[in-house]
Amino acid sequence: MENLHRKLYTTLAGRVDTAIGELEDMINRRAFDWVRAIRVKELLQAALLEAEELYVSAGEDLPPKLIVLDQKDRP
């Protein structure tokens, strides 16, 4: 699980850092650019999707943690 957390962090932190850099550059230049803004949005969406896929695929390898009780065992 530790390896999964490292992969998730790397995926998200790296892309978020890149996105922040792009936004800061636009702010510092005082030049809003729709094309760059859309590219930043797509970068963040792709990072989120990749992290979600990593998380879901890792979950397939883990044993289930849900315990289902029979009806007769209910209080």
All heavy atoms as a GROMACS GRO file, in nm:
protein
  605
    1MET      N    1   0.082  -0.119   0.000
    1MET     CA    2   0.000   0.000   0.000
    1MET      C    3   0.087   0.126   0.000
    1MET      O    4   0.049   0.226  -0.056
    1MET     CB    5  -0.092  -0.004   0.122
    1MET     CG    6  -0.204   0.096   0.113
    1MET     SD    7  -0.313   0.071  -0.026
    1MET     CE    8  -0.468   0.062   0.053
    2GLU      N    9   0.202   0.119   0.065
    2GLU     CA   10   0.292   0.235   0.069
    2GLU      C   11   0.336   0.274  -0.072
    2GLU      O   12   0.344   0.393  -0.103
    2GLU     CB   13   0.414   0.204   0.155
    2GLU     CG   14   0.506   0.320   0.172
    2GLU     CD   15   0.625   0.286   0.260
    2GLU    OE1   16   0.605   0.220   0.363
    2GLU    OE2   17   0.736   0.327   0.224
    3ASN      N   18   0.363   0.175  -0.156
    3ASN     CA   19   0.402   0.202  -0.293
    3ASN      C   20   0.289   0.272  -0.368
    3ASN      O   21   0.312   0.362  -0.448
    3ASN     CB   22   0.442   0.072  -0.363
    3ASN     CG   23   0.509   0.098  -0.495
    3ASN    OD1   24   0.579   0.196  -0.513
    3ASN    ND2   25   0.488   0.008  -0.589
    4LEU      N   26   0.166   0.231  -0.342
    4LEU     CA   27   0.050   0.295  -0.405
    4LEU      C   28   0.042   0.441  -0.364
    4LEU      O   29   0.023   0.529  -0.449
    4LEU     CB   30  -0.079   0.222  -0.366
    4LEU     CG   31  -0.209   0.292  -0.409
    4LEU    CD1   32  -0.218   0.301  -0.560
    4LEU    CD2   33  -0.329   0.219  -0.351
    5HIS      N   34   0.058   0.469  -0.236
    5HIS     CA   35   0.053   0.608  -0.190
    5HIS      C   36   0.162   0.692  -0.254
    5HIS      O   37   0.140   0.807  -0.290
    5HIS     CB   38   0.063   0.615  -0.037
    5HIS     CG   39  -0.058   0.561   0.031
    5HIS    ND1   40  -0.052   0.488   0.147
    5HIS    CD2   41  -0.190   0.568   0.000
    5HIS    CE1   42  -0.174   0.453   0.183
    5HIS    NE2   43  -0.258   0.500   0.096
    6ARG      N   44   0.279   0.634  -0.270
    6ARG     CA   45   0.390   0.706  -0.334
    6ARG      C   46   0.355   0.738  -0.479
    6ARG      O   47   0.377   0.849  -0.526
    6ARG     CB   48   0.518   0.622  -0.328
    6ARG     CG   49   0.642   0.697  -0.372
    6ARG     CD   50   0.770   0.616  -0.357
    6ARG     NE   51   0.788   0.566  -0.221
    6ARG     CZ   52   0.792   0.435  -0.190
    6ARG    NH1   53   0.780   0.343  -0.283
    6ARG    NH2   54   0.810   0.397  -0.065
    7LYS      N   55   0.298   0.641  -0.551
    7LYS     CA   56   0.259   0.663  -0.690
    7LYS      C   57   0.149   0.769  -0.701
    7LYS      O   58   0.154   0.855  -0.788
    7LYS     CB   59   0.209   0.534  -0.754
    7LYS     CG   60   0.317   0.434  -0.787
    7LYS     CD   61   0.257   0.311  -0.851
    7LYS     CE   62   0.360   0.206  -0.879
    7LYS     NZ   63   0.300   0.085  -0.938
    8LEU      N   64   0.051   0.762  -0.612
    8LEU     CA   65  -0.057   0.860  -0.614
    8LEU      C   66  -0.003   1.000  -0.586
    8LEU      O   67  -0.038   1.096  -0.655
    8LEU     CB   68  -0.164   0.824  -0.512
    8LEU     CG   69  -0.246   0.698  -0.541
    8LEU    CD1   70  -0.337   0.666  -0.423
    8LEU    CD2   71  -0.326   0.712  -0.668
    9TYR      N   72   0.082   1.011  -0.485
    9TYR     CA   73   0.139   1.140  -0.450
    9TYR      C   74   0.222   1.196  -0.565
    9TYR      O   75   0.210   1.313  -0.601
    9TYR     CB   76   0.225   1.129  -0.324
    9TYR     CG   77   0.292   1.259  -0.288
    9TYR    CD1   78   0.221   1.359  -0.221
    9TYR    CD2   79   0.424   1.284  -0.325
    9TYR    CE1   80   0.281   1.480  -0.190
    9TYR    CE2   81   0.484   1.405  -0.294
    9TYR     CZ   82   0.413   1.502  -0.228
    9TYR     OH   83   0.472   1.621  -0.200
   10THR      N   84   0.306   1.111  -0.624
   10THR     CA   85   0.391   1.155  -0.734
   10THR      C   86   0.308   1.203  -0.851
   10THR      O   87   0.336   1.306  -0.911
   10THR     CB   88   0.484   1.041  -0.778
   10THR    OG1   89   0.563   0.999  -0.666
   10THR    CG2   90   0.574   1.082  -0.891
   11THR      N   91   0.205   1.126  -0.884
   11THR     CA   92   0.118   1.162  -0.996
   11THR      C   93   0.051   1.296  -0.972
   11THR      O   94   0.055   1.385  -1.057
   11THR     CB   95   0.011   1.053  -1.019
   11THR    OG1   96   0.077   0.931  -1.053
   11THR    CG2   97  -0.085   1.091  -1.129
   12LEU      N   98  -0.010   1.311  -0.857
   12LEU     CA   99  -0.086   1.432  -0.830
   12LEU      C  100   0.005   1.552  -0.800
   12LEU      O  101  -0.016   1.660  -0.856
   12LEU     CB  102  -0.182   1.408  -0.713
   12LEU     CG  103  -0.294   1.310  -0.743
   12LEU    CD1  104  -0.375   1.282  -0.617
   12LEU    CD2  105  -0.384   1.361  -0.853
   13ALA      N  106   0.103   1.535  -0.714
   13ALA     CA  107   0.187   1.648  -0.675
   13ALA      C  108   0.266   1.705  -0.793
   13ALA      O  109   0.276   1.827  -0.809
   13ALA     CB  110   0.283   1.606  -0.564
   14GLY      N  111   0.318   1.618  -0.876
   14GLY     CA  112   0.394   1.666  -0.991
   14GLY      C  113   0.309   1.746  -1.087
   14GLY      O  114   0.349   1.853  -1.134
   15ARG      N  115   0.191   1.696  -1.115
   15ARG     CA  116   0.103   1.766  -1.209
   15ARG      C  117   0.046   1.894  -1.148
   15ARG      O  118   0.032   1.995  -1.217
   15ARG     CB  119  -0.010   1.675  -1.253
   15ARG     CG  120   0.035   1.544  -1.314
   15ARG     CD  121   0.049   1.550  -1.466
   15ARG     NE  122   0.095   1.422  -1.518
   15ARG     CZ  123   0.020   1.313  -1.529
   15ARG    NH1  124  -0.105   1.314  -1.494
   15ARG    NH2  125   0.073   1.202  -1.577
   16VAL      N  126   0.012   1.891  -1.021
   16VAL     CA  127  -0.040   2.011  -0.955
   16VAL      C  128   0.070   2.119  -0.954
   16VAL      O  129   0.042   2.236  -0.980
   16VAL     CB  130  -0.090   1.980  -0.813
   16VAL    CG1  131  -0.114   2.108  -0.734
   16VAL    CG2  132  -0.218   1.898  -0.820
   17ASP      N  133   0.193   2.079  -0.927
   17ASP     CA  134   0.304   2.174  -0.927
   17ASP      C  135   0.320   2.237  -1.065
   17ASP      O  136   0.339   2.359  -1.077
   17ASP     CB  137   0.433   2.104  -0.884
   17ASP     CG  138   0.548   2.200  -0.870
   17ASP    OD1  139   0.534   2.298  -0.794
   17ASP    OD2  140   0.652   2.178  -0.936
   18THR      N  141   0.311   2.157  -1.169
   18THR     CA  142   0.320   2.208  -1.306
   18THR      C  143   0.206   2.305  -1.335
   18THR      O  144   0.226   2.412  -1.392
   18THR     CB  145   0.318   2.093  -1.408
   18THR    OG1  146   0.428   2.006  -1.382
   18THR    CG2  147   0.324   2.144  -1.550
   19ALA      N  148   0.085   2.268  -1.293
   19ALA     CA  149  -0.032   2.353  -1.315
   19ALA      C  150  -0.017   2.487  -1.243
   19ALA      O  151  -0.045   2.594  -1.299
   19ALA     CB  152  -0.159   2.282  -1.270
   20ILE      N  153   0.030   2.483  -1.118
   20ILE     CA  154   0.050   2.606  -1.043
   20ILE      C  155   0.154   2.694  -1.112
   20ILE      O  156   0.137   2.817  -1.121
   20ILE     CB  157   0.090   2.575  -0.897
   20ILE    CG1  158  -0.030   2.516  -0.823
   20ILE    CG2  159   0.143   2.700  -0.827
   20ILE    CD1  160   0.003   2.461  -0.686
   21GLY      N  161   0.258   2.633  -1.162
   21GLY     CA  162   0.360   2.709  -1.235
   21GLY      C  163   0.303   2.779  -1.357
   21GLY      O  164   0.336   2.896  -1.383
   22GLU      N  165   0.219   2.710  -1.431
   22GLU     CA  166   0.155   2.770  -1.548
   22GLU      C  167   0.067   2.888  -1.507
   22GLU      O  168   0.069   2.994  -1.570
   22GLU     CB  169   0.071   2.667  -1.623
   22GLU     CG  170   0.151   2.562  -1.697
   22GLU     CD  171   0.211   2.616  -1.825
   22GLU    OE1  172   0.151   2.704  -1.890
   22GLU    OE2  173   0.321   2.570  -1.860
   23LEU      N  174  -0.013   2.869  -1.402
   23LEU     CA  175  -0.101   2.977  -1.356
   23LEU      C  176  -0.021   3.095  -1.302
   23LEU      O  177  -0.055   3.211  -1.330
   23LEU     CB  178  -0.196   2.923  -1.249
   23LEU     CG  179  -0.297   2.818  -1.297
   23LEU    CD1  180  -0.373   2.760  -1.179
   23LEU    CD2  181  -0.392   2.876  -1.400
   24GLU      N  182   0.084   3.067  -1.226
   24GLU     CA  183   0.168   3.175  -1.174
   24GLU      C  184   0.232   3.254  -1.287
   24GLU      O  185   0.243   3.376  -1.280
   24GLU     CB  186   0.276   3.119  -1.082
   24GLU     CG  187   0.227   3.081  -0.946
   24GLU     CD  188   0.336   3.023  -0.858
   24GLU    OE1  189   0.438   2.972  -0.911
   24GLU    OE2  190   0.318   3.025  -0.736
   25ASP      N  191   0.274   3.184  -1.392
   25ASP     CA  192   0.334   3.253  -1.506
   25ASP      C  193   0.234   3.348  -1.570
   25ASP      O  194   0.268   3.462  -1.604
   25ASP     CB  195   0.385   3.151  -1.608
   25ASP     CG  196   0.461   3.218  -1.721
   25ASP    OD1  197   0.558   3.291  -1.691
   25ASP    OD2  198   0.423   3.197  -1.838
   26MET      N  199   0.109   3.303  -1.586
   26MET     CA  200   0.007   3.391  -1.643
   26MET      C  201  -0.017   3.512  -1.553
   26MET      O  202  -0.032   3.624  -1.601
   26MET     CB  203  -0.125   3.315  -1.664
   26MET     CG  204  -0.127   3.230  -1.788
   26MET     SD  205  -0.292   3.171  -1.828
   26MET     CE  206  -0.310   3.034  -1.716
   27ILE      N  207  -0.020   3.489  -1.422
   27ILE     CA  208  -0.043   3.598  -1.327
   27ILE      C  209   0.073   3.698  -1.332
   27ILE      O  210   0.052   3.820  -1.339
   27ILE     CB  211  -0.062   3.543  -1.184
   27ILE    CG1  212  -0.194   3.466  -1.176
   27ILE    CG2  213  -0.055   3.655  -1.080
   27ILE    CD1  214  -0.209   3.381  -1.050
   28ASN      N  215   0.195   3.648  -1.328
   28ASN     CA  216   0.313   3.735  -1.329
   28ASN      C  217   0.324   3.816  -1.458
   28ASN      O  218   0.368   3.931  -1.456
   28ASN     CB  219   0.441   3.654  -1.307
   28ASN     CG  220   0.449   3.598  -1.168
   28ASN    OD1  221   0.387   3.649  -1.075
   28ASN    ND2  222   0.523   3.490  -1.151
   29ARG      N  223   0.283   3.757  -1.568
   29ARG     CA  224   0.287   3.828  -1.696
   29ARG      C  225   0.167   3.919  -1.714
   29ARG      O  226   0.162   3.998  -1.808
   29ARG     CB  227   0.292   3.727  -1.810
   29ARG     CG  228   0.416   3.642  -1.808
   29ARG     CD  229   0.401   3.522  -1.898
   29ARG     NE  230   0.498   3.531  -2.005
   29ARG     CZ  231   0.473   3.510  -2.132
   29ARG    NH1  232   0.354   3.474  -2.170
   29ARG    NH2  233   0.568   3.520  -2.220
   30ARG      N  234   0.067   3.902  -1.625
   30ARG     CA  235  -0.058   3.977  -1.635
   30ARG      C  236  -0.120   3.959  -1.773
   30ARG      O  237  -0.170   4.053  -1.834
   30ARG     CB  238  -0.038   4.124  -1.604
   30ARG     CG  239   0.010   4.149  -1.463
   30ARG     CD  240   0.034   4.296  -1.439
   30ARG     NE  241   0.096   4.318  -1.311
   30ARG     CZ  242   0.030   4.352  -1.202
   30ARG    NH1  243  -0.099   4.369  -1.205
   30ARG    NH2  244   0.095   4.371  -1.089
   31ALA      N  245  -0.114   3.833  -1.818
   31ALA     CA  246  -0.166   3.801  -1.951
   31ALA      C  247  -0.242   3.670  -1.944
   31ALA      O  248  -0.184   3.562  -1.954
   31ALA     CB  249  -0.051   3.791  -2.051
   32PHE      N  250  -0.373   3.680  -1.925
   32PHE     CA  251  -0.455   3.560  -1.922
   32PHE      C  252  -0.459   3.500  -2.061
   32PHE      O  253  -0.477   3.570  -2.160
   32PHE     CB  254  -0.597   3.590  -1.874
   32PHE     CG  255  -0.683   3.468  -1.864
   32PHE    CD1  256  -0.671   3.383  -1.756
   32PHE    CD2  257  -0.773   3.437  -1.965
   32PHE    CE1  258  -0.749   3.269  -1.746
   32PHE    CE2  259  -0.851   3.323  -1.956
   32PHE     CZ  260  -0.839   3.239  -1.847
   33ASP      N  261  -0.443   3.370  -2.068
   33ASP     CA  262  -0.440   3.300  -2.196
   33ASP      C  263  -0.536   3.181  -2.187
   33ASP      O  264  -0.511   3.087  -2.111
   33ASP     CB  265  -0.296   3.252  -2.222
   33ASP     CG  266  -0.279   3.179  -2.354
   33ASP    OD1  267  -0.380   3.143  -2.417
   33ASP    OD2  268  -0.163   3.158  -2.392
   34TRP      N  269  -0.644   3.187  -2.262
   34TRP     CA  270  -0.744   3.080  -2.258
   34TRP      C  271  -0.686   2.945  -2.297
   34TRP      O  272  -0.720   2.843  -2.239
   34TRP     CB  273  -0.862   3.113  -2.349
   34TRP     CG  274  -0.961   3.205  -2.285
   34TRP    CD1  275  -0.978   3.338  -2.310
   34TRP    CD2  276  -1.053   3.172  -2.182
   34TRP    NE1  277  -1.075   3.390  -2.229
   34TRP    CE2  278  -1.124   3.290  -2.149
   34TRP    CE3  279  -1.084   3.055  -2.114
   34TRP    CZ2  280  -1.223   3.293  -2.053
   34TRP    CZ3  281  -1.183   3.059  -2.017
   34TRP    CH2  282  -1.252   3.176  -1.986
   35VAL      N  283  -0.598   2.944  -2.394
   35VAL     CA  284  -0.540   2.817  -2.440
   35VAL      C  285  -0.459   2.753  -2.327
   35VAL      O  286  -0.471   2.634  -2.300
   35VAL     CB  287  -0.453   2.838  -2.566
   35VAL    CG1  288  -0.378   2.710  -2.603
   35VAL    CG2  289  -0.539   2.887  -2.681
   36ARG      N  290  -0.379   2.834  -2.258
   36ARG     CA  291  -0.301   2.780  -2.146
   36ARG      C  292  -0.391   2.740  -2.031
   36ARG      O  293  -0.366   2.639  -1.964
   36ARG     CB  294  -0.198   2.883  -2.098
   36ARG     CG  295  -0.080   2.894  -2.193
   36ARG     CD  296   0.018   2.997  -2.147
   36ARG     NE  297   0.100   2.947  -2.036
   36ARG     CZ  298   0.187   3.022  -1.972
   36ARG    NH1  299   0.206   3.148  -2.005
   36ARG    NH2  300   0.257   2.971  -1.872
   37ALA      N  301  -0.495   2.817  -2.005
   37ALA     CA  302  -0.588   2.783  -1.896
   37ALA      C  303  -0.656   2.649  -1.924
   37ALA      O  304  -0.670   2.566  -1.834
   37ALA     CB  305  -0.691   2.894  -1.880
   38ILE      N  306  -0.696   2.627  -2.047
   38ILE     CA  307  -0.758   2.500  -2.084
   38ILE      C  308  -0.657   2.387  -2.072
   38ILE      O  309  -0.689   2.277  -2.024
   38ILE     CB  310  -0.819   2.509  -2.226
   38ILE    CG1  311  -0.939   2.603  -2.223
   38ILE    CG2  312  -0.857   2.371  -2.278
   38ILE    CD1  313  -0.991   2.642  -2.360
   39ARG      N  314  -0.533   2.413  -2.111
   39ARG     CA  315  -0.427   2.311  -2.100
   39ARG      C  316  -0.403   2.275  -1.954
   39ARG      O  317  -0.384   2.158  -1.920
   39ARG     CB  318  -0.300   2.364  -2.165
   39ARG     CG  319  -0.208   2.256  -2.213
   39ARG     CD  320  -0.098   2.305  -2.302
   39ARG     NE  321  -0.025   2.417  -2.245
   39ARG     CZ  322   0.017   2.523  -2.314
   39ARG    NH1  323  -0.005   2.530  -2.443
   39ARG    NH2  324   0.083   2.619  -2.255
   40VAL      N  325  -0.405   2.373  -1.865
   40VAL     CA  326  -0.389   2.347  -1.722
   40VAL      C  327  -0.505   2.262  -1.671
   40VAL      O  328  -0.485   2.166  -1.595
   40VAL     CB  329  -0.378   2.480  -1.643
   40VAL    CG1  330  -0.393   2.457  -1.494
   40VAL    CG2  331  -0.247   2.549  -1.674
   41LYS      N  332  -0.626   2.296  -1.710
   41LYS     CA  333  -0.744   2.219  -1.669
   41LYS      C  334  -0.731   2.074  -1.716
   41LYS      O  335  -0.754   1.980  -1.639
   41LYS     CB  336  -0.871   2.280  -1.727
   41LYS     CG  337  -0.997   2.198  -1.698
   41LYS     CD  338  -1.115   2.244  -1.782
   41LYS     CE  339  -1.109   2.202  -1.922
   41LYS     NZ  340  -1.169   2.074  -1.957
   42GLU      N  341  -0.690   2.054  -1.840
   42GLU     CA  342  -0.674   1.918  -1.893
   42GLU      C  343  -0.563   1.842  -1.823
   42GLU      O  344  -0.574   1.722  -1.799
   42GLU     CB  345  -0.650   1.925  -2.045
   42GLU     CG  346  -0.773   1.970  -2.121
   42GLU     CD  347  -0.746   1.999  -2.267
   42GLU    OE1  348  -0.627   2.006  -2.308
   42GLU    OE2  349  -0.844   2.016  -2.342
   43LEU      N  350  -0.456   1.912  -1.787
   43LEU     CA  351  -0.346   1.851  -1.714
   43LEU      C  352  -0.394   1.799  -1.579
   43LEU      O  353  -0.366   1.686  -1.540
   43LEU     CB  354  -0.234   1.953  -1.693
   43LEU     CG  355  -0.117   1.911  -1.607
   43LEU    CD1  356  -0.027   1.814  -1.681
   43LEU    CD2  357  -0.038   2.033  -1.564
   44LEU      N  358  -0.472   1.881  -1.508
   44LEU     CA  359  -0.524   1.841  -1.378
   44LEU      C  360  -0.625   1.728  -1.390
   44LEU      O  361  -0.626   1.634  -1.310
   44LEU     CB  362  -0.585   1.961  -1.306
   44LEU     CG  363  -0.486   2.069  -1.265
   44LEU    CD1  364  -0.560   2.192  -1.214
   44LEU    CD2  365  -0.389   2.017  -1.161
   45GLN      N  366  -0.710   1.733  -1.491
   45GLN     CA  367  -0.808   1.625  -1.512
   45GLN      C  368  -0.737   1.493  -1.541
   45GLN      O  369  -0.775   1.389  -1.488
   45GLN     CB  370  -0.902   1.659  -1.627
   45GLN     CG  371  -1.008   1.759  -1.592
   45GLN     CD  372  -1.094   1.797  -1.711
   45GLN    OE1  373  -1.047   1.807  -1.824
   45GLN    NE2  374  -1.222   1.819  -1.684
   46ALA      N  375  -0.634   1.498  -1.624
   46ALA     CA  376  -0.559   1.376  -1.659
   46ALA      C  377  -0.490   1.319  -1.535
   46ALA      O  378  -0.487   1.197  -1.516
   46ALA     CB  379  -0.457   1.406  -1.769
   47ALA      N  380  -0.434   1.406  -1.451
   47ALA     CA  381  -0.368   1.360  -1.329
   47ALA      C  382  -0.468   1.292  -1.236
   47ALA      O  383  -0.440   1.187  -1.179
   47ALA     CB  384  -0.301   1.476  -1.257
   48LEU      N  385  -0.586   1.353  -1.222
   48LEU     CA  386  -0.688   1.295  -1.137
   48LEU      C  387  -0.734   1.160  -1.190
   48LEU      O  388  -0.748   1.063  -1.115
   48LEU     CB  389  -0.806   1.392  -1.126
   48LEU     CG  390  -0.914   1.355  -1.026
   48LEU    CD1  391  -0.857   1.340  -0.886
   48LEU    CD2  392  -1.022   1.462  -1.027
   49LEU      N  393  -0.754   1.151  -1.320
   49LEU     CA  394  -0.796   1.025  -1.381
   49LEU      C  395  -0.688   0.917  -1.364
   49LEU      O  396  -0.719   0.803  -1.328
   49LEU     CB  397  -0.827   1.046  -1.529
   49LEU     CG  398  -0.875   0.924  -1.606
   49LEU    CD1  399  -1.004   0.869  -1.547
   49LEU    CD2  400  -0.896   0.960  -1.752
   50GLU      N  401  -0.563   0.954  -1.385
   50GLU     CA  402  -0.454   0.858  -1.368
   50GLU      C  403  -0.444   0.809  -1.225
   50GLU      O  404  -0.429   0.689  -1.199
   50GLU     CB  405  -0.322   0.920  -1.412
   50GLU     CG  406  -0.206   0.822  -1.407
   50GLU     CD  407  -0.076   0.882  -1.454
   50GLU    OE1  408  -0.077   0.982  -1.528
   50GLU    OE2  409   0.029   0.828  -1.416
   51ALA      N  410  -0.457   0.900  -1.129
   51ALA     CA  411  -0.452   0.862  -0.988
   51ALA      C  412  -0.570   0.771  -0.954
   51ALA      O  413  -0.554   0.672  -0.881
   51ALA     CB  414  -0.453   0.986  -0.900
   52GLU      N  415  -0.686   0.803  -1.006
   52GLU     CA  416  -0.804   0.719  -0.981
   52GLU      C  417  -0.784   0.578  -1.039
   52GLU      O  418  -0.816   0.479  -0.973
   52GLU     CB  419  -0.928   0.784  -1.044
   52GLU     CG  420  -1.055   0.706  -1.019
   52GLU     CD  421  -1.177   0.773  -1.081
   52GLU    OE1  422  -1.162   0.871  -1.156
   52GLU    OE2  423  -1.287   0.724  -1.055
   53GLU      N  424  -0.729   0.570  -1.158
   53GLU     CA  425  -0.704   0.439  -1.220
   53GLU      C  426  -0.602   0.360  -1.139
   53GLU      O  427  -0.617   0.238  -1.121
   53GLU     CB  428  -0.658   0.457  -1.364
   53GLU     CG  429  -0.770   0.503  -1.456
   53GLU     CD  430  -0.720   0.541  -1.595
   53GLU    OE1  431  -0.598   0.542  -1.620
   53GLU    OE2  432  -0.807   0.570  -1.680
   54LEU      N  433  -0.498   0.426  -1.090
   54LEU     CA  434  -0.399   0.358  -1.006
   54LEU      C  435  -0.464   0.305  -0.879
   54LEU      O  436  -0.439   0.191  -0.837
   54LEU     CB  437  -0.286   0.455  -0.967
   54LEU     CG  438  -0.182   0.488  -1.072
   54LEU    CD1  439  -0.096   0.604  -1.026
   54LEU    CD2  440  -0.095   0.366  -1.100
   55TYR      N  441  -0.548   0.387  -0.817
   55TYR     CA  442  -0.613   0.349  -0.692
   55TYR      C  443  -0.708   0.231  -0.714
   55TYR      O  444  -0.706   0.134  -0.639
   55TYR     CB  445  -0.689   0.468  -0.634
   55TYR     CG  446  -0.754   0.439  -0.502
   55TYR    CD1  447  -0.678   0.434  -0.386
   55TYR    CD2  448  -0.890   0.415  -0.494
   55TYR    CE1  449  -0.737   0.408  -0.264
   55TYR    CE2  450  -0.949   0.387  -0.373
   55TYR     CZ  451  -0.873   0.384  -0.258
   55TYR     OH  452  -0.932   0.355  -0.138
   56VAL      N  453  -0.788   0.238  -0.818
   56VAL     CA  454  -0.885   0.131  -0.846
   56VAL      C  455  -0.813   0.002  -0.881
   56VAL      O  456  -0.848  -0.105  -0.832
   56VAL     CB  457  -0.983   0.174  -0.957
   56VAL    CG1  458  -1.066   0.056  -1.006
   56VAL    CG2  459  -1.073   0.286  -0.908
   57SER      N  460  -0.710   0.011  -0.964
   57SER     CA  461  -0.639  -0.111  -1.004
   57SER      C  462  -0.566  -0.174  -0.884
   57SER      O  463  -0.556  -0.295  -0.875
   57SER     CB  464  -0.542  -0.084  -1.118
   57SER     OG  465  -0.438   0.000  -1.077
   58ALA      N  466  -0.518  -0.091  -0.792
   58ALA     CA  467  -0.453  -0.146  -0.672
   58ALA      C  468  -0.556  -0.213  -0.582
   58ALA      O  469  -0.525  -0.313  -0.517
   58ALA     CB  470  -0.382  -0.035  -0.596
   59GLY      N  471  -0.676  -0.161  -0.579
   59GLY     CA  472  -0.781  -0.218  -0.497
   59GLY      C  473  -0.822  -0.356  -0.543
   59GLY      O  474  -0.869  -0.438  -0.464
   60GLU      N  475  -0.803  -0.384  -0.671
   60GLU     CA  476  -0.838  -0.517  -0.724
   60GLU      C  477  -0.746  -0.624  -0.668
   60GLU      O  478  -0.782  -0.740  -0.662
   60GLU     CB  479  -0.831  -0.514  -0.876
   60GLU     CG  480  -0.937  -0.427  -0.939
   60GLU     CD  481  -0.918  -0.405  -1.088
   60GLU    OE1  482  -0.817  -0.453  -1.143
   60GLU    OE2  483  -1.003  -0.338  -1.147
   61ASP      N  484  -0.627  -0.584  -0.625
   61ASP     CA  485  -0.530  -0.680  -0.571
   61ASP      C  486  -0.544  -0.700  -0.420
   61ASP      O  487  -0.478  -0.786  -0.363
   61ASP     CB  488  -0.387  -0.632  -0.601
   61ASP     CG  489  -0.361  -0.622  -0.750
   61ASP    OD1  490  -0.426  -0.693  -0.827
   61ASP    OD2  491  -0.276  -0.540  -0.789
   62LEU      N  492  -0.625  -0.618  -0.357
   62LEU     CA  493  -0.640  -0.626  -0.212
   62LEU      C  494  -0.760  -0.712  -0.175
   62LEU      O  495  -0.860  -0.714  -0.245
   62LEU     CB  496  -0.659  -0.485  -0.154
   62LEU     CG  497  -0.546  -0.386  -0.179
   62LEU    CD1  498  -0.586  -0.248  -0.130
   62LEU    CD2  499  -0.419  -0.433  -0.111
   63PRO      N  500  -0.751  -0.782  -0.063
   63PRO     CA  501  -0.867  -0.862  -0.020
   63PRO      C  502  -0.978  -0.769   0.026
   63PRO      O  503  -0.952  -0.659   0.076
   63PRO     CB  504  -0.812  -0.943   0.098
   63PRO     CG  505  -0.693  -0.866   0.145
   63PRO     CD  506  -0.638  -0.794   0.025
   64PRO      N  507  -1.102  -0.810   0.010
   64PRO     CA  508  -1.213  -0.724   0.053
   64PRO      C  509  -1.212  -0.705   0.204
   64PRO      O  510  -1.176  -0.796   0.278
   64PRO     CB  511  -1.337  -0.799   0.007
   64PRO     CG  512  -1.293  -0.940  -0.014
   64PRO     CD  513  -1.146  -0.937  -0.045
   65LYS      N  514  -1.253  -0.587   0.249
   65LYS     CA  515  -1.254  -0.558   0.392
   65LYS      C  516  -1.396  -0.548   0.445
   65LYS      O  517  -1.415  -0.520   0.562
   65LYS     CB  518  -1.180  -0.427   0.418
   65LYS     CG  519  -1.033  -0.437   0.388
   65LYS     CD  520  -0.961  -0.310   0.423
   65LYS     CE  521  -0.813  -0.328   0.391
   65LYS     NZ  522  -0.736  -0.212   0.426
   66LEU      N  523  -1.491  -0.572   0.360
   66LEU     CA  524  -1.630  -0.564   0.401
   66LEU      C  525  -1.674  -0.698   0.459
   66LEU      O  526  -1.650  -0.802   0.400
   66LEU     CB  527  -1.719  -0.527   0.281
   66LEU     CG  528  -1.868  -0.521   0.304
   66LEU    CD1  529  -1.900  -0.407   0.400
   66LEU    CD2  530  -1.940  -0.502   0.173
   67ILE      N  531  -1.736  -0.694   0.574
   67ILE     CA  532  -1.787  -0.816   0.637
   67ILE      C  533  -1.939  -0.811   0.625
   67ILE      O  534  -2.003  -0.717   0.670
   67ILE     CB  535  -1.745  -0.825   0.785
   67ILE    CG1  536  -1.593  -0.830   0.795
   67ILE    CG2  537  -1.811  -0.946   0.852
   67ILE    CD1  538  -1.542  -0.820   0.937
   68VAL      N  539  -1.995  -0.912   0.563
   68VAL     CA  540  -2.140  -0.918   0.546
   68VAL      C  541  -2.195  -1.020   0.644
   68VAL      O  542  -2.154  -1.136   0.646
   68VAL     CB  543  -2.176  -0.959   0.400
   68VAL    CG1  544  -2.326  -0.968   0.384
   68VAL    CG2  545  -2.115  -0.861   0.301
   69LEU      N  546  -2.288  -0.975   0.728
   69LEU     CA  547  -2.348  -1.061   0.826
   69LEU      C  548  -2.478  -1.120   0.770
   69LEU      O  549  -2.550  -1.054   0.695
   69LEU     CB  550  -2.380  -0.984   0.953
   69LEU     CG  551  -2.262  -0.917   1.023
   69LEU    CD1  552  -2.311  -0.835   1.140
   69LEU    CD2  553  -2.162  -1.022   1.070
   70ASP      N  554  -2.506  -1.242   0.809
   70ASP     CA  555  -2.634  -1.302   0.771
   70ASP      C  556  -2.746  -1.226   0.842
   70ASP      O  557  -2.726  -1.168   0.949
   70ASP     CB  558  -2.638  -1.450   0.812
   70ASP     CG  559  -2.546  -1.535   0.727
   70ASP    OD1  560  -2.518  -1.495   0.612
   70ASP    OD2  561  -2.501  -1.640   0.777
   71GLN      N  562  -2.863  -1.232   0.787
   71GLN     CA  563  -2.978  -1.165   0.846
   71GLN      C  564  -3.002  -1.209   0.990
   71GLN      O  565  -3.041  -1.131   1.075
   71GLN     CB  566  -3.104  -1.188   0.762
   71GLN     CG  567  -3.102  -1.121   0.627
   71GLN     CD  568  -3.110  -0.970   0.637
   71GLN    OE1  569  -3.150  -0.914   0.738
   71GLN    NE2  570  -3.070  -0.902   0.531
   72LYS      N  571  -2.980  -1.337   1.018
   72LYS     CA  572  -3.005  -1.389   1.153
   72LYS      C  573  -2.910  -1.329   1.256
   72LYS      O  574  -2.937  -1.331   1.374
   72LYS     CB  575  -2.996  -1.540   1.154
   72LYS     CG  576  -2.857  -1.592   1.122
   72LYS     CD  577  -2.850  -1.741   1.120
   72LYS     CE  578  -2.708  -1.780   1.088
   72LYS     NZ  579  -2.688  -1.915   1.062
   73ASP      N  580  -2.793  -1.276   1.211
   73ASP     CA  581  -2.695  -1.220   1.302
   73ASP      C  582  -2.722  -1.072   1.333
   73ASP      O  583  -2.652  -1.014   1.416
   73ASP     CB  584  -2.554  -1.231   1.242
   73ASP     CG  585  -2.509  -1.376   1.230
   73ASP    OD1  586  -2.561  -1.459   1.308
   73ASP    OD2  587  -2.427  -1.406   1.144
   74ARG      N  588  -2.820  -1.013   1.270
   74ARG     CA  589  -2.851  -0.872   1.294
   74ARG      C  590  -2.915  -0.854   1.430
   74ARG      O  591  -2.995  -0.935   1.472
   74ARG     CB  592  -2.943  -0.818   1.185
   74ARG     CG  593  -2.873  -0.814   1.050
   74ARG     CD  594  -2.962  -0.760   0.946
   74ARG     NE  595  -2.983  -0.616   0.972
   74ARG     CZ  596  -3.059  -0.540   0.897
   74ARG    NH1  597  -3.122  -0.590   0.794
   74ARG    NH2  598  -3.073  -0.413   0.925
   75PRO      N  599  -2.884  -0.745   1.499
   75PRO     CA  600  -2.944  -0.719   1.631
   75PRO      C  601  -3.091  -0.684   1.621
   75PRO      O  602  -3.143  -0.644   1.525
   75PRO     CB  603  -2.864  -0.600   1.685
   75PRO     CG  604  -2.782  -0.546   1.574
   75PRO     CD  605  -2.786  -0.645   1.463
   0.00000   0.00000   0.00000
